[in-house]
Amino acid sequence: MNDTAISVSHLSKQYYLYKRPIHRVLESFHPFGRKYHTAFDALTDVDFTVHRGESIGIIGRNGSGKSTLLQVICGNLQATGGAVQVNGRISALLELGAGFNPEFTGRDNVYLSTAILGLSRQETDSHFGQIVDFADIGEFIDRPVKMYSSGMYIRLAFATAISVEPEILIIDEALAVGDIFFQQKCMEHMKKMMQGCTIILVSHDMHAVSNMCNRVLVLDHGKVVYEGLPPEGVTRYTKLIHSQQSPLPDSEDREKLLPEEVIQNVTSLIPDFGSWLNVRAEDRGGAGEVAIIRVSVTKSGFPVANIQEGEKVTLRLLVHSKKIKDQLIFGYTVKDRIGNAIFGENSLCLDISSLSLTAGYSVVEYHFIWPQVYPDNYTITVGIGEGTHPLSHAVQCWAHDIVSIAAVTPGIAVHGMFNNPVEQITIMDVDTKSSTD
């Protein structure tokens, strides 16, 4: 039996862009074949294979070609070049509820949608109760969908789409529907489907991608720039996002050797400078006016191998600033082994008016106390921002996953990502109304 669910071979998709609608007509009938369009390559030489039972995430910036790729795989768009081969029945959650008739009831739209997906009326009858229970919209199932809230509309569309028990399920930004409880229900259902279904997931939710996918494709400007494990893929995507606003000129050499004078000056201040970690260009992202060149992560003056609650982590950065910079933010993020951010903070939490750098090289040092987290391996990412708001500021530089640390909790059971202690227990005797603390 063929183990391939989807094969994409040298796929390309090109659009013709016209400044005005009339230009399409003029181009068609121009006696000398004048071109009025500008060619836009949405996909260029995309090549990958999805095996049966595999879960693949496709991530990238807006406009990178993710949705176009899914539309071609589903047969909604025709490729300009290359080929796509699909082995199995597809259910696609591309635009939830796009086929719903607003005048029909929810019940009618369920039967209409499942018929389009290839189910007979008898098969839909057998699934209808599960669809209604999953959507959880109560008596509204027999009311026109034009009366639905947007959340109800999407819940019913999602419940209908997953009811066909597909061999291949394609999802485009459809897991962030409804409230948090419905999202959790969707995630649980998807995890069950993963046991017998091939899944392609497009999402900007890196937590969902890291937890649900065993392989990731990163698209940028219509090309596959990374294919591999989710943590590395998420890091590559994050770097693209941070570098989007102010990319460095291609001609700049970011791998220049440190001047000998800088090495001597830093070593005189910090004797262990020779053991600091070099930050490679491919591990950095951001505007780049301030760049992280080397990093040290220590506890009690020694490199960190393992750590437990209450120990102090010291971060030292050798940074280079092209010019005087004010309102700088220095921070860190600790991620788990699949790339989820577990905790972190930045210097805006301190009562400091402004942090500045002079032009040239500087050493920046800051600390944090390790909390009680689940015993596992974690990575540390350090970053520099510019601004005054903790969520809205320019990213100057991130150094991704620079060091791995093993967290240990000797003699302690951690019941989640971290423990949150119980403050008090009260037992009340209903008969005597007495209490014991």
C-alpha positions as CSV (number, residue, x, y, z in Angstrom):
1,M,0.0,0.0,0.0
2,N,1.2,3.5,-0.9
3,D,2.5,5.3,2.2
4,T,2.2,8.7,0.6
5,A,-0.9,10.8,1.4
6,I,0.1,14.0,-0.4
7,S,3.0,14.5,-2.9
8,V,3.8,18.1,-3.9
9,S,6.4,18.2,-6.7
10,H,8.0,21.5,-7.9
11,L,4.8,23.4,-7.4
12,S,4.4,26.9,-8.7
13,K,1.5,29.4,-8.7
14,Q,1.7,32.7,-10.5
15,Y,-0.9,35.5,-10.6
16,Y,-1.2,38.3,-13.1
17,L,-1.8,41.6,-11.3
18,Y,-3.5,44.5,-13.2
19,K,-3.7,48.1,-12.0
20,R,-7.2,48.5,-13.6
21,P,-9.9,46.0,-14.6
22,I,-9.9,47.4,-18.2
23,H,-6.3,46.3,-18.6
24,R,-7.3,42.7,-18.7
25,V,-9.4,43.5,-21.8
26,L,-6.8,45.6,-23.4
27,E,-4.2,42.9,-23.0
28,S,-6.4,40.3,-24.5
29,F,-7.1,42.3,-27.7
30,H,-4.0,44.4,-28.1
31,P,-2.8,43.9,-31.7
32,F,0.9,43.8,-30.8
33,G,0.5,41.7,-27.7
34,R,1.3,44.4,-25.2
35,K,1.5,43.2,-21.6
36,Y,-0.5,45.2,-19.0
37,H,0.1,42.9,-16.1
38,T,2.7,42.4,-13.5
39,A,3.5,38.8,-12.6
40,F,3.4,37.8,-9.0
41,D,4.8,34.4,-7.9
42,A,2.7,33.2,-4.9
43,L,4.5,29.8,-4.9
44,T,7.9,28.9,-6.4
45,D,9.2,25.3,-6.7
46,V,7.5,24.0,-3.6
47,D,8.4,20.3,-3.1
48,F,7.5,18.0,-0.1
49,T,5.8,14.8,0.7
50,V,3.3,14.0,3.5
51,H,3.1,10.4,4.7
52,R,-0.1,8.7,5.9
53,G,-0.8,9.4,9.6
54,E,1.7,12.4,9.7
55,S,0.8,15.8,11.1
56,I,2.5,18.7,9.3
57,G,2.4,22.3,10.2
58,I,2.9,25.0,7.6
59,I,3.9,28.4,9.0
60,G,5.1,31.7,7.6
61,R,4.4,35.4,7.5
62,N,1.2,36.8,6.0
63,G,1.5,36.7,2.2
64,S,4.1,33.9,2.3
65,G,1.8,31.5,0.2
66,K,0.4,29.2,2.9
67,S,-3.3,29.6,2.0
68,T,-2.5,29.4,-1.7
69,L,-0.7,26.2,-1.2
70,L,-3.7,24.6,0.6
71,Q,-6.1,25.8,-2.1
72,V,-4.0,24.1,-4.7
73,I,-3.7,20.9,-2.7
74,C,-7.5,20.9,-2.2
75,G,-8.1,21.5,-5.9
76,N,-9.7,24.9,-5.5
77,L,-6.9,26.5,-7.5
78,Q,-5.0,25.3,-10.5
79,A,-1.2,25.3,-10.3
80,T,0.9,27.2,-12.9
81,G,3.6,24.6,-12.8
82,G,4.4,21.3,-11.0
83,A,2.1,18.6,-9.7
84,V,0.1,17.6,-6.7
85,Q,-1.0,14.1,-6.0
86,V,-3.5,13.3,-3.2
87,N,-4.3,9.8,-2.1
88,G,-7.4,9.8,0.1
89,R,-10.5,11.7,0.9
90,I,-9.9,15.3,2.0
91,S,-11.9,17.4,4.4
92,A,-10.7,21.0,4.3
93,L,-11.3,23.7,6.9
94,L,-10.2,26.6,4.8
95,E,-13.0,29.2,5.2
96,L,-15.3,27.8,7.9
97,G,-19.0,28.1,6.8
98,A,-18.2,29.5,3.4
99,G,-20.8,27.2,1.9
100,F,-23.6,27.9,4.4
101,N,-26.8,29.5,3.1
102,P,-27.8,32.2,5.5
103,E,-31.5,31.6,4.8
104,F,-31.3,27.9,5.7
105,T,-31.4,26.5,9.2
106,G,-28.4,25.1,10.9
107,R,-29.8,21.6,10.3
108,D,-30.3,22.2,6.6
109,N,-26.8,23.6,6.2
110,V,-25.3,20.6,7.9
111,Y,-27.0,18.2,5.4
112,L,-26.0,20.5,2.5
113,S,-22.3,20.7,3.6
114,T,-21.9,17.0,4.3
115,A,-23.5,16.2,0.9
116,I,-20.9,18.5,-0.8
117,L,-18.2,16.6,1.2
118,G,-19.5,13.3,-0.1
119,L,-21.7,11.9,2.6
120,S,-25.0,10.3,1.9
121,R,-28.1,11.4,3.9
122,Q,-28.0,8.2,5.8
123,E,-24.4,8.8,6.8
124,T,-25.2,12.3,7.9
125,D,-28.2,11.0,9.9
126,S,-25.8,8.8,11.9
127,H,-23.4,11.7,12.6
128,F,-26.0,14.4,13.1
129,G,-26.3,13.9,16.9
130,Q,-22.5,14.2,17.3
131,I,-22.4,17.3,15.2
132,V,-25.0,19.0,17.3
133,D,-23.4,18.0,20.6
134,F,-20.0,19.2,19.4
135,A,-21.3,22.6,18.2
136,D,-23.3,23.0,21.4
137,I,-25.7,25.6,19.9
138,G,-28.9,24.2,21.4
139,E,-32.2,25.0,19.8
140,F,-30.5,27.3,17.3
141,I,-29.8,24.3,15.1
142,D,-33.4,24.7,13.7
143,R,-33.1,28.5,13.2
144,P,-31.7,30.3,10.1
145,V,-28.0,30.7,10.4
146,K,-28.4,34.5,9.6
147,M,-29.6,34.7,13.2
148,Y,-26.4,33.1,14.6
149,S,-23.6,35.0,16.3
150,S,-20.2,34.7,14.5
151,G,-19.1,32.2,17.2
152,M,-22.1,29.9,16.8
153,Y,-21.7,30.1,13.0
154,I,-18.1,28.9,13.2
155,R,-18.8,26.3,15.8
156,L,-21.4,24.6,13.7
157,A,-19.1,24.8,10.6
158,F,-16.2,23.3,12.4
159,A,-18.4,20.5,13.9
160,T,-19.7,19.7,10.4
161,A,-16.3,19.7,8.7
162,I,-14.8,17.2,11.2
163,S,-17.8,14.9,11.0
164,V,-16.9,13.3,7.7
165,E,-14.0,11.2,9.2
166,P,-11.6,12.1,6.4
167,E,-8.4,10.4,5.6
168,I,-6.7,13.8,5.1
169,L,-7.7,16.9,7.1
170,I,-6.5,20.3,6.0
171,I,-6.9,23.2,8.5
172,D,-6.3,26.8,7.8
173,E,-6.4,29.0,10.9
174,A,-9.5,27.2,12.2
175,L,-8.4,26.1,15.7
176,A,-8.9,29.6,17.2
177,V,-12.7,29.4,17.0
178,G,-15.2,30.1,19.8
179,D,-14.3,30.6,23.4
180,I,-11.5,28.9,25.3
181,F,-13.6,25.9,26.3
182,F,-14.6,25.2,22.7
183,Q,-11.0,25.7,21.6
184,Q,-9.9,23.0,24.1
185,K,-12.6,20.7,22.8
186,C,-11.3,21.3,19.3
187,M,-7.7,20.5,20.3
188,E,-8.7,17.3,22.1
189,H,-10.7,16.1,19.1
190,M,-7.8,16.9,16.8
191,K,-5.4,14.9,18.9
192,K,-7.8,11.9,18.7
193,M,-8.0,12.3,14.9
194,M,-4.2,12.4,14.6
195,Q,-4.2,8.7,15.5
196,G,-5.7,7.7,12.2
197,C,-5.7,10.7,10.0
198,T,-3.2,12.7,8.0
199,I,-3.3,16.4,9.1
200,I,-1.9,19.6,7.5
201,L,-2.3,22.6,9.8
202,V,-1.7,26.2,8.9
203,S,-1.7,28.5,11.9
204,H,-0.1,31.5,13.5
205,D,-0.5,29.8,16.9
206,M,2.9,28.4,17.5
207,H,1.7,26.5,20.6
208,A,-0.8,24.5,18.5
209,V,1.9,23.9,15.8
210,S,4.4,22.7,18.4
211,N,2.0,20.4,20.2
212,M,0.1,18.9,17.2
213,C,2.7,18.6,14.5
214,N,5.7,16.2,14.1
215,R,7.1,18.2,11.2
216,V,7.0,21.8,10.1
217,L,7.4,23.7,6.8
218,V,8.3,27.4,6.9
219,L,7.3,29.4,3.8
220,D,8.7,32.8,2.9
221,H,7.8,34.6,-0.3
222,G,6.3,31.5,-1.7
223,K,9.4,29.3,-1.1
224,V,10.1,26.6,1.5
225,V,12.9,28.0,3.6
226,Y,12.9,25.3,6.3
227,E,11.6,21.7,6.6
228,G,12.1,19.7,9.8
229,L,11.3,19.5,13.5
230,P,8.8,22.0,15.0
231,P,11.1,23.7,17.6
232,E,13.6,24.7,14.9
233,G,10.8,25.6,12.5
234,V,9.2,27.9,15.1
235,T,12.5,29.6,15.8
236,R,13.0,30.2,12.0
237,Y,9.5,31.6,11.7
238,T,10.1,33.9,14.8
239,K,13.3,35.2,13.2
240,L,11.5,36.0,10.0
241,I,8.8,37.9,12.0
242,H,11.4,39.9,13.9
243,S,13.4,40.7,10.8
244,Q,10.4,41.8,8.8
245,Q,10.3,45.5,9.7
246,S,14.0,46.4,9.4
247,P,16.0,43.7,7.7
248,L,19.8,44.1,7.6
249,P,21.4,44.9,4.2
250,D,22.5,41.8,2.4
251,S,26.0,43.3,2.0
252,E,26.6,43.5,5.7
253,D,28.9,40.9,7.2
254,R,27.5,39.9,10.6
255,E,30.2,37.3,11.2
256,K,33.2,39.6,11.5
257,L,35.7,38.6,14.1
258,L,35.8,40.6,17.3
259,P,38.6,43.2,17.4
260,E,41.4,42.1,19.6
261,E,41.1,45.3,21.6
262,V,37.5,44.4,22.5
263,I,38.4,40.9,23.5
264,Q,41.1,42.3,25.8
265,N,38.9,44.9,27.4
266,V,36.0,42.5,28.1
267,T,38.4,39.9,29.4
268,S,39.9,42.4,31.9
269,L,36.3,43.0,33.2
270,I,35.1,39.4,33.0
271,P,37.8,36.7,33.1
272,D,35.7,33.9,31.7
273,F,34.9,35.8,28.5
274,G,36.7,33.2,26.4
275,S,34.1,30.6,27.3
276,W,31.1,32.7,26.2
277,L,28.9,31.4,23.4
278,N,29.1,32.9,19.9
279,V,25.7,33.8,18.5
280,R,25.5,32.8,14.8
281,A,23.9,35.0,12.3
282,E,21.2,32.4,11.5
283,D,20.3,32.3,15.2
284,R,19.7,36.1,15.4
285,G,16.7,38.1,14.3
286,G,15.5,41.7,14.5
287,A,16.2,45.1,13.1
288,G,19.9,44.7,13.9
289,E,20.9,48.2,14.9
290,V,21.8,46.5,18.1
291,A,23.1,43.0,17.7
292,I,23.9,40.3,20.3
293,I,27.4,39.0,19.5
294,R,28.2,36.6,22.4
295,V,26.2,35.3,25.4
296,S,27.0,33.8,28.8
297,V,24.5,31.9,31.0
298,T,25.8,31.0,34.4
299,K,24.8,30.3,38.0
300,S,27.2,30.9,40.9
301,G,29.8,31.9,38.3
302,F,29.7,28.6,36.3
303,P,28.0,27.6,33.1
304,V,24.5,26.2,33.8
305,A,23.9,22.5,33.1
306,N,21.0,21.8,35.5
307,I,19.0,24.0,37.8
308,Q,16.3,24.0,40.4
309,E,13.9,26.3,42.1
310,G,15.4,29.4,43.8
311,E,18.7,29.4,42.0
312,K,19.9,32.7,40.3
313,V,20.6,32.7,36.6
314,T,23.0,35.4,35.3
315,L,22.7,36.5,31.7
316,R,25.6,38.4,30.1
317,L,25.4,39.8,26.6
318,L,28.2,41.3,24.5
319,V,26.2,43.6,22.2
320,H,27.2,45.9,19.4
321,S,25.2,49.1,18.7
322,K,25.6,51.0,15.5
323,K,24.8,54.3,17.2
324,I,23.6,55.7,20.5
325,K,20.4,54.0,21.5
326,D,17.9,55.0,24.2
327,Q,14.8,53.4,25.6
328,L,16.2,49.9,25.2
329,I,14.6,46.8,26.7
330,F,16.5,43.6,27.7
331,G,14.8,40.4,28.4
332,Y,14.6,36.6,28.2
333,T,12.2,33.8,27.4
334,V,12.4,30.2,28.6
335,K,10.9,27.6,26.2
336,D,10.2,23.9,26.7
337,R,11.5,21.1,24.4
338,I,8.8,21.7,21.8
339,G,9.2,25.4,21.6
340,N,6.4,26.6,23.9
341,A,7.3,29.8,25.9
342,I,6.9,28.8,29.6
343,F,8.0,32.0,31.3
344,G,10.1,35.1,30.8
345,E,10.3,38.9,31.5
346,N,12.1,42.0,30.4
347,S,13.6,45.1,32.0
348,L,10.4,47.1,31.8
349,C,9.4,45.4,35.0
350,L,12.1,47.4,36.8
351,D,11.7,50.9,38.0
352,I,14.2,52.4,35.5
353,S,13.5,55.4,33.4
354,S,15.6,54.4,30.4
355,L,18.4,52.1,29.4
356,S,20.9,53.4,26.8
357,L,23.8,52.1,24.8
358,T,26.7,54.1,23.3
359,A,27.9,53.3,19.8
360,G,30.2,50.3,19.7
361,Y,30.5,47.3,22.0
362,S,29.0,46.9,25.5
363,V,28.4,44.2,28.0
364,V,24.9,43.9,29.5
365,E,24.2,41.8,32.6
366,Y,20.9,40.9,34.2
367,H,19.5,38.1,36.4
368,F,16.4,36.1,37.2
369,I,15.4,33.4,39.7
370,W,14.5,30.0,38.4
371,P,10.9,29.1,39.4
372,Q,9.5,25.6,40.2
373,V,8.7,24.2,36.8
374,Y,8.2,20.7,35.5
375,P,11.5,18.7,35.4
376,D,12.5,18.7,31.7
377,N,15.0,20.3,29.3
378,Y,14.5,24.0,28.5
379,T,16.1,26.5,26.3
380,I,16.8,30.2,26.9
381,T,16.3,32.9,24.3
382,V,17.6,36.5,25.0
383,G,16.4,39.6,23.3
384,I,16.8,43.4,23.0
385,G,13.9,45.7,22.2
386,E,13.4,49.4,21.8
387,G,10.4,51.3,23.2
388,T,8.4,51.8,26.3
389,H,5.6,49.3,26.0
390,P,6.0,45.6,27.1
391,L,4.0,44.2,24.1
392,S,4.4,46.9,21.5
393,H,8.0,47.8,20.7
394,A,10.6,47.4,18.0
395,V,12.7,44.2,18.2
396,Q,16.3,45.0,17.8
397,C,17.7,41.5,18.2
398,W,16.8,38.1,19.5
399,A,19.3,35.3,20.1
400,H,17.2,32.1,19.8
401,D,17.7,29.0,22.0
402,I,21.3,29.8,22.9
403,V,21.6,27.3,25.7
404,S,19.8,24.2,27.0
405,I,19.2,23.7,30.7
406,A,17.9,20.7,32.6
407,A,15.4,21.6,35.3
408,V,15.3,19.3,38.3
409,T,12.9,19.2,41.3
410,P,14.4,16.7,43.8
411,G,11.8,15.3,46.1
412,I,9.0,17.4,44.6
413,A,6.1,16.4,42.3
414,V,5.2,19.1,39.8
415,H,1.6,18.7,38.7
416,G,1.6,21.0,35.6
417,M,4.0,23.4,33.9
418,F,4.7,24.7,37.4
419,N,3.2,24.3,40.9
420,N,1.0,27.0,42.5
421,P,0.8,26.2,46.3
422,V,-2.5,25.7,48.1
423,E,-3.0,28.5,50.6
424,Q,-5.6,27.1,53.0
425,I,-7.9,24.1,53.4
426,T,-11.2,24.5,55.4
427,I,-13.4,21.6,56.3
428,M,-16.9,22.4,57.4
429,D,-19.2,20.0,59.3
430,V,-22.6,20.7,57.9
431,D,-24.4,19.5,61.1
432,T,-22.4,21.4,63.6
433,K,-21.2,24.3,61.4
434,S,-17.8,23.9,63.0
435,S,-14.6,24.5,61.0
436,T,-11.1,23.2,61.1
437,D,-8.2,25.0,59.4
